[in-house]
Amino acid sequence: MAIKINTEKRIFTLETKHTMYQMQADTYGVLRHLWYGAKTGCDMSYLQDYPDVGFSGNPHDAGNDRTYSLDTLPLEYAGAGIGDFRVPAVEAVHADGSCALDLRYYSHTVKQGKYAIAGLPALYAGEDEAETLEVVLRDTASAVEVTLKYGVLPELDIVTRCAEIRNLGEAPVTLTKAASLCLDMGQGSWEWIHFYGRHAMERQAERRPLLHGIQESSSTRGTSSHHQNPTVLLCTPDCTETSGACVGAALVYSGSHQTKIECDQLGQVRVVMGIHPDLFRWELGAGECFATPEVLLSYSSTGLETLSHQFHRAIREHICRGKYQLAERPVLINNWEATYFGFDTEKILHIAEEAARLGVDMLVLDDGWFGKRDDDCSGLGDWFVNEKKLSGGLYDLVEKIKAMGMRFGIWFEPEMISEDSDLYRAHPDWAIRIPERSPMRGRYQLVLDMTNPEVQEYLFRVMSEVLH
């Protein structure tokens, strides 16, 4: 079994082929993180031997025990407003305006197979490939309940994390932060690696020693973006590609995200990862539930190369789906860098002929085939073929390329509109903008309101005509 439970000590141990993740519901019901790293096969609670920490504040339950403070204990999912002044994993505003969440152990369940998250991508696995542990925590004073879900895939050396937050009461509760992962590493000296970048220079690795305080990798762009990737690594100072210890956390989410890493007063490290809270506010009505995205966790004692392979295998075999999950993918050629906007039928056919000779499987016709689109300042939204460039129209070009033994693909950006376009002149109200304010443009274009039924009908109609 991958999930082992010591009911007397209330210790939960998750084991993969080479790693162990361990936590404990202590005397007061606080779910404490004990260990994540190489397999030890033993109770790791002995590592948590704290001095007098009365300066940090002690919960009422602990009486005069000055060695017990939520501000220093490694926790599995940290609430706010209860004496832990480190980065919280969850924050909520109750109907009375208070913001405290004191989450304590309530129950647990073990299930065969891997949990799923409604409406969100997540790692999947068969019942013989994974086990799921669900640990339920409840706030001591309100009707907020949090279910922590752990998926264990022993052969992949992967543990997954997500949380479901429920309102069991009648009064609404407003979530202002709901992270997927809270990981407290009580032992060791760590550096961190994050991945930054920009257009045409994506995913640049940067490695730095942790400072005492908070370091952050995040994006509020509405997408995971190439500016900050939603993956971070912790590694020992001596870690290389082939030796040393490292931990990786990857958020399976394409929206705004935040990872905060805090090195606290005792040199302990907390990683909190999930949806960016700056643009997040979610009201939970009576009986409602909010599910966070998933985080993939993996550990390696033999360097970064092993960690990379573990993530690659998990994503390739247990997140990717469909025909090309493991199959060799077709090779395509795209005309963009060869021509930019300056092409005609003759140029495209010349590229196709050379590509077909080399065995390329598909040609994709990129930006510029439609409307008055000779640069990136105009034309978006006017989805009709520019026959000055494509003499004879799109149909003849497609048939000639198919006759060469290749498939044909076409570039299309339905959600965008240029102010210099017939569509915008006819329907400026279709573009998203703040009333009474000048629009903020990106690449000289605006975003269409894709929830508008008229926009949906227009796009369906014009693309049906183009692709007919």
C-alpha positions in Angstrom: 0.0 0.0 0.0 1.2 3.5 -0.9 -0.8 5.1 2.0 -0.1 3.9 5.5 -1.9 5.2 8.6 -0.8 4.8 12.2 -4.2 5.3 13.9 -2.7 5.5 17.4 -0.3 8.3 16.6 -2.5 9.7 13.8 0.4 9.7 11.4 -0.2 9.5 7.7 2.6 8.2 5.5 2.6 8.4 1.7 5.2 6.3 0.0 6.4 6.1 -3.6 9.2 4.0 -5.0 11.9 6.2 -3.6 10.2 8.9 -1.5 8.1 9.4 1.6 5.7 12.2 2.6 4.5 12.2 6.2 2.1 14.3 8.3 0.5 14.0 11.8 -2.7 15.2 13.4 -1.3 16.1 16.8 -2.9 16.2 20.3 -4.8 19.4 19.4 -5.8 18.3 15.9 -3.3 20.5 14.2 -2.2 18.7 11.0 1.6 19.0 11.1 4.0 18.3 8.2 6.7 15.9 9.3 8.7 14.9 6.3 9.1 15.0 2.5 12.2 13.4 1.0 13.9 10.0 0.8 12.2 7.0 2.3 13.1 6.5 6.0 10.5 3.9 7.0 10.1 5.5 10.4 8.2 8.2 12.4 9.8 11.5 11.6 8.1 13.5 14.4 11.2 13.3 16.5 12.7 16.0 14.3 10.2 18.5 15.7 11.9 19.4 19.0 11.3 23.1 19.6 12.8 25.5 22.2 10.9 28.1 24.1 8.9 30.0 21.4 6.6 32.0 23.7 7.8 35.1 21.8 5.8 33.8 18.9 2.5 33.3 20.6 0.9 30.1 21.8 -2.6 28.7 21.0 -5.0 28.7 24.0 -5.2 24.8 23.8 -1.5 24.5 24.6 -1.9 26.2 28.0 1.5 27.3 29.3 3.5 25.1 26.9 5.8 27.8 25.5 7.4 25.3 23.0 4.1 25.0 21.0 3.4 27.8 18.5 1.6 27.8 15.2 4.1 30.4 14.1 6.9 27.9 14.1 5.3 24.5 13.5 5.5 23.0 10.0 1.8 22.9 8.9 0.0 21.1 6.1 -2.4 23.9 5.3 -1.9 27.1 7.1 -4.9 29.4 7.9 -4.7 33.1 8.6 -5.4 35.1 11.7 -4.5 32.4 14.3 -1.0 33.4 15.4 0.9 32.0 12.4 2.4 35.1 10.8 4.0 33.3 7.9 2.5 33.1 4.4 -1.0 31.6 4.7 -2.5 29.0 2.4 -6.1 30.1 2.8 -7.8 33.3 3.8 -11.6 33.9 4.2 -13.9 36.7 5.4 -16.8 35.5 7.5 -20.2 37.1 7.6 -19.3 38.9 10.9 -16.2 40.4 9.1 -13.7 38.3 11.0 -10.9 36.6 9.0 -9.5 33.8 11.2 -9.4 30.2 10.1 -8.1 27.7 12.7 -8.2 24.4 10.8 -8.1 21.2 12.8 -8.2 17.5 11.9 -11.8 16.1 11.6 -11.6 12.8 9.5 -9.8 11.0 6.7 -10.5 8.6 3.9 -8.3 6.4 1.7 -9.5 5.5 -1.8 -8.1 3.5 -4.7 -7.2 5.4 -7.8 -6.6 9.1 -8.3 -9.0 11.8 -7.5 -10.3 14.2 -10.3 -11.1 17.9 -10.1 -14.3 19.0 -11.7 -13.7 21.5 -14.5 -9.9 21.5 -14.1 -7.0 19.5 -15.6 -5.4 17.0 -13.3 -3.2 14.0 -13.4 -5.2 10.8 -14.0 -4.4 7.2 -13.2 -6.0 3.8 -12.9 -7.0 2.2 -9.6 -4.0 0.0 -9.8 -1.6 2.9 -10.4 -2.6 5.3 -7.6 -4.2 5.9 -4.2 -5.9 8.9 -2.8 -5.9 10.2 0.7 -8.5 12.8 1.7 -8.0 14.6 5.1 -10.8 16.8 6.3 -10.0 19.8 8.4 -12.7 22.0 10.1 -12.4 25.5 11.5 -12.8 25.7 15.2 -15.4 28.5 15.2 -17.1 28.6 11.8 -18.7 26.2 9.3 -15.7 26.2 6.9 -14.4 22.8 6.0 -11.3 22.1 4.0 -10.6 18.7 2.4 -6.9 18.2 1.5 -6.5 15.7 -1.3 -3.3 13.8 -1.9 -2.8 11.6 -4.9 0.1 9.1 -4.6 1.6 7.5 -7.7 4.3 5.1 -6.4 5.9 4.2 -9.7 6.2 7.8 -10.8 7.6 9.2 -7.5 4.8 11.8 -7.7 2.5 13.1 -4.9 -0.3 15.5 -6.0 -2.0 18.1 -3.9 -5.2 20.1 -4.1 -7.9 21.4 -1.7 -11.6 21.7 -1.6 -13.1 24.4 0.6 -16.7 24.1 1.7 -19.2 26.3 3.5 -21.2 24.0 5.7 -23.2 26.9 7.2 -26.0 29.2 6.2 -24.2 32.5 6.0 -21.9 33.2 3.0 -18.1 33.1 3.4 -15.8 35.0 1.0 -12.5 33.3 0.1 -9.8 35.8 -0.6 -7.0 33.2 -1.0 -7.2 29.5 -1.7 -3.8 28.0 -2.4 -3.3 24.5 -3.7 -0.1 23.7 -1.8 1.4 24.5 1.5 4.7 22.7 2.0 6.7 23.4 5.2 10.3 22.0 5.1 11.6 22.1 8.6 15.1 20.7 7.9 17.8 21.4 5.4 19.5 24.3 3.6 17.9 25.2 0.3 18.3 27.2 -2.8 15.4 27.9 -5.2 15.1 27.8 -9.0 12.4 29.6 -10.9 11.8 30.1 -14.6 11.4 33.6 -16.0 11.4 35.0 -19.5 9.8 37.1 -22.2 8.6 36.8 -25.8 11.1 34.8 -27.8 13.2 34.1 -24.6 11.0 31.8 -22.6 11.7 29.7 -19.5 15.1 31.0 -18.4 16.3 29.2 -15.3 17.4 31.4 -12.3 18.9 29.8 -9.2 19.4 31.8 -6.0 20.0 31.1 -2.3 16.9 31.6 -0.2 16.9 34.8 1.9 15.3 35.1 5.3 11.9 36.5 4.4 9.7 36.0 1.3 10.7 35.4 -2.3 8.0 35.2 -5.0 7.4 33.9 -8.5 4.0 35.0 -9.9 1.9 36.3 -12.8 -1.2 38.5 -12.8 -1.5 38.4 -16.6 -4.5 36.1 -16.6 -2.2 33.3 -18.0 0.6 31.3 -16.6 2.8 33.2 -19.1 6.4 33.0 -20.2 7.3 35.8 -17.8 7.1 33.5 -14.7 6.5 29.8 -15.1 4.2 28.2 -12.4 6.9 25.7 -11.4 9.6 26.1 -8.8 12.3 23.9 -7.4 14.1 23.7 -4.1 17.5 22.2 -4.1 20.4 21.8 -1.7 23.4 24.0 -2.4 25.5 21.0 -3.7 22.7 19.8 -6.0 23.7 19.3 -9.7 22.1 17.5 -12.6 23.2 14.1 -11.3 23.6 14.5 -7.5 22.1 16.1 -4.5 18.5 16.6 -3.2 15.8 18.6 -4.8 12.0 19.1 -4.6 9.8 20.3 -7.5 6.3 21.8 -7.4 4.4 22.3 -10.6 1.0 24.0 -10.7 -1.4 22.5 -13.3 -3.1 25.7 -14.1 -3.0 28.2 -17.0 -4.3 31.3 -15.2 -2.8 33.9 -12.8 -0.6 32.2 -10.2 1.6 32.9 -7.3 4.3 30.9 -5.5 5.7 32.4 -2.3 8.7 30.9 -0.5 9.4 32.1 3.1 12.4 31.3 5.1 11.3 32.0 8.7 12.9 33.0 12.0 14.1 29.4 12.6 15.4 28.9 9.1 12.4 26.7 8.2 11.1 27.0 4.6 7.4 27.3 3.6 6.2 27.0 0.0 2.7 28.3 -0.8 1.5 27.8 -4.4 -1.8 28.4 -6.2 -4.1 30.9 -7.8 -2.8 34.5 -7.4 -4.9 36.1 -4.6 -4.6 39.7 -5.9 -7.3 39.0 -8.5 -9.2 36.3 -6.6 -12.4 36.7 -4.6 -14.9 33.9 -4.4 -18.1 33.9 -2.4 -19.2 30.5 -1.0 -22.9 30.4 -0.4 -24.5 27.8 1.9 -23.3 24.3 1.0 -21.1 25.5 -1.8 -17.6 24.2 -2.5 -14.5 25.7 -4.2 -11.8 23.4 -5.7 -8.3 24.6 -6.2 -6.1 23.5 -9.1 -3.6 20.7 -8.7 0.1 20.8 -7.8 2.4 18.0 -8.8 5.2 17.3 -6.2 8.3 15.2 -6.8 11.5 14.6 -4.9 14.9 13.4 -6.1 18.0 12.5 -4.1 20.1 12.1 -7.3 19.9 15.6 -8.8 17.8 17.7 -11.2 17.9 15.3 -14.1 16.0 12.6 -12.2 13.5 15.2 -11.1 13.0 16.4 -14.7 12.4 12.8 -15.9 9.8 12.2 -13.1 7.9 15.3 -14.2 8.2 14.5 -17.9 6.9 11.0 -17.5 4.0 12.1 -15.2 2.8 14.8 -17.6 3.3 12.8 -20.8 1.6 9.6 -19.5 -0.9 11.0 -17.0 -1.9 14.5 -18.1 -1.6 14.5 -21.9 -4.5 12.6 -23.6 -5.6 11.8 -27.1 -4.1 10.3 -30.3 -0.7 11.9 -29.9 -0.1 11.3 -26.2 2.8 8.9 -26.9 2.8 8.7 -30.7 5.2 10.5 -33.0 3.6 13.8 -33.9 3.4 15.1 -37.5 5.9 17.6 -38.7 4.6 21.0 -39.9 6.0 24.0 -41.5 4.7 27.5 -40.8 5.3 30.4 -43.3 5.5 33.1 -40.6 9.2 33.7 -40.2 9.8 33.1 -43.9 7.3 35.7 -45.1 5.7 37.6 -42.3 2.8 39.6 -43.9 4.5 39.7 -47.3 3.3 36.6 -49.1 1.2 35.6 -52.1 0.0 32.3 -53.5 3.3 31.8 -55.4 5.5 32.2 -52.3 3.3 29.9 -50.2 3.3 27.2 -53.0 7.1 27.4 -53.3 7.5 26.8 -49.5 5.0 23.9 -49.8 6.9 22.3 -52.6 10.2 22.4 -50.7 8.5 21.2 -47.5 6.8 18.3 -49.4 10.2 17.3 -50.9 11.6 17.1 -47.3 8.7 14.9 -46.1 6.9 17.6 -44.0 3.4 16.5 -43.1 1.5 19.8 -42.9 1.7 23.5 -44.0 0.2 26.1 -41.7 -0.7 29.5 -43.3 -0.1 32.1 -40.7 -1.2 35.7 -40.1 -2.0 38.0 -43.0 -4.4 35.8 -45.2 -7.5 37.9 -44.4 -8.9 41.5 -44.6 -6.5 44.5 -44.9 -3.7 42.8 -43.0 -0.4 44.0 -44.2 1.0 44.7 -40.7 -0.2 44.1 -37.1 -2.1 47.4 -36.8 -5.2 46.5 -38.8 -7.5 43.8 -40.1 -8.2 41.5 -37.1 -11.8 40.7 -37.0 -12.3 40.9 -40.8 -12.2 37.2 -41.4 -12.5 37.1 -45.2 -9.8 35.9 -47.6 -7.6 38.6 -49.0 -7.6 37.6 -52.7 -5.0 40.2 -53.6 -2.6 38.0 -51.8 -4.2 34.7 -52.5 -5.3 34.8 -56.1 -7.9 32.2 -56.8 -8.9 32.2 -53.1 -8.1 29.9 -50.3 -9.8 26.8 -51.8 -7.4 26.5 -54.8 -4.4 26.9 -52.5 -5.6 24.2 -50.1 -6.2 21.8 -53.0 -2.8 22.3 -54.5 -1.1 21.8 -51.1 -3.1 18.6 -50.5 -2.1 17.4 -53.9 1.5 17.6 -52.7 0.6 15.0 -50.0 0.4 17.5 -47.2 -2.3 18.6 -44.9 -3.3 22.3 -44.6 -3.7 24.3 -41.4 -4.6 28.0 -40.9 -3.9 30.6 -38.3 -6.9 32.2 -36.6 -7.2 34.6 -33.6 -10.9 34.8 -33.0 -10.8 36.6 -29.7 -9.0 39.7 -31.0 -10.0 42.8 -33.0 -8.1 45.7 -34.5 -9.5 49.2 -34.2 -8.6 49.6 -37.8 -11.1 47.0 -39.1 -14.5 47.0 -40.7 -15.8 44.9 -37.8 -14.7 47.4 -35.1 -16.1 50.3 -37.1 -19.5 48.4 -37.2 -19.4 47.1 -33.7 -17.1 49.0 -31.3 -19.2 47.8 -28.4 -18.1 44.2 -29.0 -14.6 45.0 -27.7 -14.0 44.7 -24.0 -13.2 48.0 -22.3 -13.7 49.9 -19.0 -16.6 52.4 -19.5 -15.5 56.0 -19.9 -11.8 55.0 -20.2 -9.6 54.8 -23.2 -8.8 51.1 -24.0 -5.5 49.5 -23.2 -4.1 47.9 -26.3 -1.7 45.0 -26.6 0.0 44.7 -30.0 -2.4 47.4 -31.4 -5.5 45.2 -30.8 -8.4 44.8 -28.3 -10.1 41.7 -26.9 -13.6 40.7 -28.1 -16.3 39.9 -25.6 -16.5 36.2 -26.4 -19.5 35.8 -24.0 -21.6 38.0 -26.3 -24.0 35.7 -28.4 -23.7 38.1 -31.3 -19.9 37.8 -31.4 -20.2 34.0 -31.2 -22.7 33.9 -34.1 -20.5 36.2 -36.2 -17.4 34.1 -35.6 -19.2 30.9 -36.3 -20.6 32.3 -39.5 -17.5 33.8 -41.0 -15.2 30.8 -40.2 -17.8 28.4 -41.6 -17.6 30.5 -44.9 -13.8 30.5 -44.8 -13.4 26.8 -44.1 -16.3 25.7 -46.4 
